[in-house]
Amino acid sequence: MIVSKCAICGGKVEEREVSEAVRIENDFVVVENVVAGVCVGCGERYYPPGVVDRLRDIELHAMDQEALEGLHIMGHTYRISYGAPIHGISV
């Protein structure tokens, strides 16, 4: 564990496995089982040495479209402007 107390809110930090989304242009790669310290108060994350470097390495390699071909596709990501109308739904 890196820290036991959150620098943001002073809450307790617990070690957990989290998922991180790495954005590659319009695509996302979800990296599962990332070890991090997570504040139980505000959710701030603290990473052990080397984790951010590994996520950056995954991001750089995933930019190669051939590398993406071997990954499991989980779904789609859609984009809409906050104020845009949605057909069939009145907000």
Backbone torsions as a table, in degrees:
resi	resn	phi	psi	omega
1	MET	NA	137.9	-179.2
2	ILE	-80.0	-52.4	-178.6
3	VAL	-134.1	158.6	177.0
4	SER	-109.6	-14.7	-178.0
5	LYS	-129.6	133.9	-177.3
6	CYS	-69.7	133.6	178.2
7	ALA	-74.9	-18.2	-178.1
8	ILE	-85.6	-53.8	-173.5
9	CYS	-118.5	-6.9	-178.7
10	GLY	82.9	3.9	-179.4
11	GLY	-71.4	168.4	178.2
12	LYS	-74.2	137.8	178.3
13	VAL	-105.9	126.4	-179.9
14	GLU	-115.8	145.5	176.4
15	GLU	-77.0	130.9	-179.6
16	ARG	-143.9	163.5	169.0
17	GLU	-98.4	126.6	-177.0
18	VAL	-124.2	169.4	172.4
19	SER	-109.4	141.9	177.6
20	GLU	-122.2	137.2	175.5
21	ALA	-98.2	122.3	177.1
22	VAL	-105.1	121.4	-177.8
23	ARG	-89.9	130.8	174.7
24	ILE	-124.7	101.1	-174.0
25	GLU	53.3	-114.8	179.9
26	ASN	-96.1	5.5	-179.0
27	ASP	-107.8	159.6	175.5
28	PHE	-127.5	141.0	171.9
29	VAL	-114.8	120.6	178.6
30	VAL	-89.7	119.1	179.5
31	VAL	-100.3	115.1	-176.5
32	GLU	-95.2	162.5	174.2
33	ASN	63.9	37.2	176.7
34	VAL	-85.8	124.3	179.3
35	VAL	-79.5	129.2	-179.8
36	ALA	-150.3	155.7	168.1
37	GLY	-88.4	128.5	-177.1
38	VAL	-122.8	128.7	178.0
39	CYS	-71.8	127.6	179.2
40	VAL	-73.6	-15.2	179.7
41	GLY	-86.7	-54.7	-173.5
42	CYS	-116.1	-9.5	178.1
43	GLY	87.6	0.1	177.6
44	GLU	-54.7	140.5	-178.9
45	ARG	-110.1	142.0	176.9
46	TYR	-126.0	128.9	-175.0
47	TYR	-108.2	140.2	174.4
48	PRO	-64.7	160.2	178.4
49	PRO	-53.1	136.0	175.7
50	GLY	94.4	-20.2	-176.2
51	VAL	-67.0	-46.2	179.7
52	VAL	-63.5	-37.9	176.6
53	ASP	-62.3	-41.0	179.8
54	ARG	-66.1	-41.9	177.8
55	LEU	-63.1	-39.7	177.4
56	ARG	-65.5	-38.7	177.0
57	ASP	-63.1	-42.7	176.8
58	ILE	-61.4	-43.2	179.2
59	GLU	-60.4	-46.8	-179.0
60	LEU	-63.4	-41.6	179.9
61	HIS	-72.7	-32.5	-179.7
62	ALA	-71.6	-16.0	176.8
63	MET	-66.7	-20.1	175.4
64	ASP	-78.9	113.5	-175.3
65	GLN	-57.0	-29.9	177.5
66	GLU	-65.5	-34.1	178.3
67	ALA	-66.8	-34.3	179.5
68	LEU	-68.7	-26.1	-177.6
69	GLU	-60.9	-28.5	-178.2
70	GLY	-86.9	-1.0	-177.7
71	LEU	-91.4	153.6	178.4
72	HIS	-77.8	124.9	178.9
73	ILE	-83.3	125.1	-175.4
74	MET	-97.2	-24.0	-176.0
75	GLY	168.8	-153.7	-178.6
76	HIS	-124.4	157.0	173.0
77	THR	-118.6	132.1	-179.6
78	TYR	-119.5	155.1	-179.3
79	ARG	-126.9	136.5	175.9
80	ILE	-146.8	145.2	174.7
81	SER	-73.6	145.3	-176.1
82	TYR	-53.4	-44.0	-176.4
83	GLY	-89.0	1.0	-176.5
84	ALA	-72.7	143.5	177.0
85	PRO	-72.4	147.6	175.7
86	ILE	-115.1	124.8	-177.0
87	HIS	-59.2	128.9	175.7
88	GLY	85.2	-3.8	-179.3
89	ILE	-127.6	122.6	175.3
90	SER	-100.3	129.5	-177.7
91	VAL	-112.2	NA	NA
